Amino acid sequence: MQKQQKAMIIDELTDALSKSQLVLFTDYKGMSVETISKLREALSKVNAQYRVAKNTLLKISLKKINLYPDGIENHLQGTTAIMYTQGDPVLALKALYNFLDENANALVVKSGLFEEKFITADQAKEFSNLPPRDVLIAQLVGQFQAPIYALHVVLSGTLKKLLYALNEVGNKKSN
């Protein structure tokens, strides 16, 4: 590979990784081109990409954007491909692990970076079990709304009782 090609790949990787909320390092050893294509198709549905990268070029790109935590060196060895997303990271992880359930031993998750923090393969698996961002926001809004609604019910009940009492007093005075 020529210097110009390497520089272009480093720039592409740097740009993509700097915009990504999630970067996952995988070992794709033994995967066929057809299987990788299926994985890319599944990931593209959730705005995620899967790309094979040379370890040295990947290291340079990560160092360029200051995303090179201690211990990552051990995970950037052997055959490495990266999954990255600018969309919802949980949806991307769900898509990846659903693919792995259907295609056992297709690839091995090494580690990753989630919102610029180093995560292990086990942590990535745990994140994939979380509900999507939209669902989490809806649950949070529901938690905020519940006490307000309960207060509304209590206060409206008290007002209704007061109205009933005033109506009874008015009815007794008119009789």
C-alpha positions in Angstrom: 0.0 0.0 0.0 1.4 3.4 -0.9 1.8 6.3 1.5 -1.0 8.3 -0.2 -3.4 5.4 0.1 -2.5 4.9 3.8 -2.9 8.6 4.4 -6.4 8.6 2.8 -7.4 5.5 4.8 -6.2 7.2 8.0 -8.2 10.3 7.2 -11.3 8.3 6.5 -10.9 6.3 9.7 -10.2 9.4 11.8 -13.2 11.2 10.4 -15.6 8.2 11.0 -14.3 7.4 14.4 -14.3 11.0 15.7 -18.1 11.2 14.9 -19.0 7.9 16.4 -20.5 7.3 19.8 -19.6 3.6 19.7 -16.5 1.9 18.2 -16.3 -1.9 18.6 -13.1 -3.9 17.8 -13.8 -7.4 16.5 -11.8 -10.3 15.3 -13.3 -11.4 12.0 -10.9 -14.4 11.4 -12.6 -17.1 9.5 -15.6 -15.0 8.3 -16.5 -15.4 4.6 -17.1 -12.3 2.4 -20.7 -13.4 2.2 -21.1 -13.4 6.0 -19.4 -10.0 6.3 -21.7 -8.6 3.6 -24.8 -9.9 5.6 -23.4 -8.3 8.7 -22.9 -5.0 6.9 -26.4 -5.1 5.6 -27.9 -5.8 9.1 -25.8 -3.0 10.6 -26.6 -0.4 7.9 -30.3 -0.7 8.9 -29.4 0.9 12.3 -26.9 3.4 10.9 -23.8 1.4 11.8 -20.9 0.4 9.6 -18.5 -2.5 9.7 -15.0 -2.1 8.2 -11.8 -4.2 8.1 -8.9 -2.1 9.2 -5.1 -2.6 9.5 -4.1 -2.4 13.1 -1.3 0.2 12.5 -3.6 2.5 10.6 -6.3 2.1 13.2 -3.9 3.0 16.0 -2.7 6.1 14.2 -6.3 7.2 13.7 -7.2 6.6 17.3 -4.2 8.5 18.5 -5.0 11.4 16.1 -8.3 11.9 17.9 -7.1 11.2 21.4 -9.1 8.0 21.7 -6.2 5.7 22.7 -6.8 4.5 26.3 -4.4 2.4 28.3 -4.7 -1.3 27.5 -6.2 -0.9 24.1 -2.9 -2.0 22.5 -3.6 -5.7 23.5 -7.0 -5.6 21.7 -5.6 -4.3 18.4 -3.7 -7.4 17.4 -4.5 -10.1 14.8 -7.3 -9.6 12.3 -9.3 -6.5 13.3 -12.5 -5.1 12.0 -14.4 -2.2 13.5 -18.1 -1.6 13.9 -18.9 2.1 14.5 -22.1 4.1 14.6 -23.2 7.7 14.7 -26.7 6.6 15.5 -28.1 4.9 18.6 -25.2 2.7 20.0 -27.6 0.3 21.7 -29.5 -0.4 18.5 -26.1 -1.1 16.7 -25.1 -3.5 19.5 -28.4 -5.2 19.4 -28.1 -5.7 15.6 -24.6 -7.1 16.0 -25.5 -9.5 18.8 -28.6 -10.6 17.0 -26.4 -11.4 14.0 -24.0 -13.3 16.2 -27.0 -15.3 17.6 -27.9 -16.3 14.1 -24.3 -16.9 12.9 -22.5 -18.5 15.8 -18.7 -18.1 15.9 -18.8 -15.6 13.0 -16.7 -13.1 14.8 -15.3 -12.3 18.3 -15.9 -9.0 20.0 -12.5 -7.8 21.5 -13.4 -4.5 23.1 -14.5 -1.1 22.2 -15.0 2.6 23.0 -18.4 3.8 24.1 -18.7 7.6 24.3 -14.9 7.8 24.4 -14.5 5.3 27.3 -13.0 1.9 27.0 -15.4 -1.0 27.3 -14.8 -4.7 27.4 -16.6 -7.3 25.3 -18.7 -8.3 28.3 -19.8 -4.7 28.9 -20.7 -4.4 25.2 -22.9 -7.5 25.6 -24.6 -5.9 28.6 -25.2 -2.6 26.8 -26.9 -4.6 24.0 -29.5 -5.7 26.5 -30.6 -2.1 27.3 -33.7 -0.7 25.7 -33.2 1.7 22.9 -32.6 5.4 23.7 -36.2 6.4 22.7 -37.7 3.8 25.1 -35.4 5.0 27.9 -36.5 8.6 27.4 -40.2 7.6 27.4 -39.6 5.7 30.6 -37.9 8.7 32.2 -40.8 11.0 31.1 -43.2 8.5 32.5 -41.4 8.6 35.8 -41.5 12.4 35.9 -45.2 12.4 34.9 -46.5 9.9 37.5 -46.1 12.1 40.6 -47.6 15.1 38.9 -50.6 13.0 37.7 -51.1 11.6 41.2 -51.1 15.1 42.7 -53.7 16.1 40.1 -55.9 13.2 41.1 -55.6 14.0 44.8 -56.3 17.7 44.3 -59.2 17.2 41.9 -60.7 14.7 44.3 -60.5 17.2 47.2 -62.1 19.9 44.9 -64.9 17.5 43.9 -65.7 16.7 47.6 -65.8 20.5 48.3 -68.2 21.0 45.4 -70.4 18.2 46.6 -70.4 19.6 50.2 -71.3 23.1 48.8 -74.1 21.7 46.7 -75.5 19.8 49.7 -75.4 23.0 51.8 -77.1 24.9 49.0 -79.7 22.3 48.6 -80.5 22.3 52.3 -80.8 26.1 52.4 -83.1 26.1 49.4 -85.4 23.5 51.1 
